[in-house]
Amino acid sequence: MFTIEQIKTAHSKVKSGADFPNYIQEIIQLGVTSYEAFVADGHTDYFGKADYKTTSPAKYDFLAIAEKSNIEQFKGDLKSHQQGKTDYMTFCSDCAKSGVEKWIVCMEKMTCTYFDKAGNEMLEEIIPS
């Protein structure tokens, strides 16, 4: 199965949201079937076949997640990130301000779904291949 080190190597090639589709293809090759990324500290739970799971350590200091979500603000920030205008840390800060608690990437459906603190779906996107 895959390791956090392998995923970190793949992720090191991501400079902006524009690089995200290539990153997804690379971790699919490693055997990742889905993952949950948590905005508060940047840790991620990665899942593989046969109930395999591994968790990355926190990536940064704690970010407070807004209690009230702002989907329109988030959509604008996401678009900027996908166009390569913001780095990952800026994107995570923007997510926290907009009330995004986490996102879940499903390789089978090729979706990335963003959730607020109450577990409500804020936005689901198809990942370009």
N, C-alpha and C positions, 0 to 999 in steps of 0.2 A: 504494500500500500504506500501511499504518498506520505511525505513528511512536511512539517512546517517549513523546513529549510528549502525544500524544492519549491514550495509555493512562494516563499520570500524571493527566491531567484526569479521566478516568473513575474512577480509583482514589481520587482526592481526595474523592469522595462517599461512600466506604466508611468508616464510623465503627466498625463491628463486624461480626462474622460474619453478623449478621442482614441486612446490606446486600449480601452476596455475590451472591445470585441476580440482583439488578438490575445489578450490575457486570458479571457474565458476559454478560447480554443486550446491554449497551452495547458491550463489546469484540467480541462476535460481529458486531455491526453495522459495526465498524471493519474486519473481515476476519480477526480472529484465529481460527485453527483449533484451536490448542492452546498450552499453555505449561508450562514447568517452572520452579518457584520453589525456590530453594535456601536452606535455613534458615541456613547458616553465615554468610552475609553479606547475604542478602536480594536478591541479583541474580536476574533472571528472564530466561529465553530464551523469546521469543515467536515462534510459527510461523504462517505464512499459506500461501496457495495458491502453487503454482509454486515450491516450495522456499524461499520467502521466510522469512528469520529476522532478528530484531533482538534485541539483548541490553541490558537496563537495567544501569546501574552498581550497585555495592553500595549498600545502603540504610543499613547500620549497621555498627558494629564487629563483629569476628569473634565468633561464638558457637560454643563447643565442643559438638559433637554427642556425646551419650552413646554409648559403645560397645555397651552392652546396651539393647535397646529394651524399653519398658514399654507395651504396647498398652492395657492397662486404664487406666493413668494418662492416656495420650494421649486415649482416648475421653472421659474425664471433662473434661479440659481443652478439648477440641474442643466438647463440648456447651455448656460455659460460654461459650466464644467465640461460638458460633452463637446463643446467647440474648442476646448483647450485653453480657455481664458483663466481658469483657476487651477491650482494644485490640489492634491488630495486633502491636505490639512484645512485649506480654505473651504473646500467642499464639505468636510465634516463639521466645521464651525457653522456653515450656512445651514446644514441639516439640523443641527441642534437648535438654532434660532427659529427654524420653521417648524419645530416640534417632531422631527423624524427621530424615532428611537432606534430603528434598525432597518436593514433591508435584507431580503432573502433572494438569493439567486438560485434558480432551478434549471439545471442543465438540460433535463429532458424536455421541458417546455420552452427553454431559452427565454426565460423571463427574469426580470429584476423587479421585485415588488417592495415598496416602501411602506412602513407602518409607523403610526404614532404610538404614544405611551399607553393608550387604551387598547392597543391591538387592532385599531381600525386601519384598513387599507387606504393609503393616501393616493398611491399611483402605482400602476403596473405598466411596465414597458417591455416590449419585445427586444431582445438583444440582437443587434445586426450580426450577420455571420460573414 
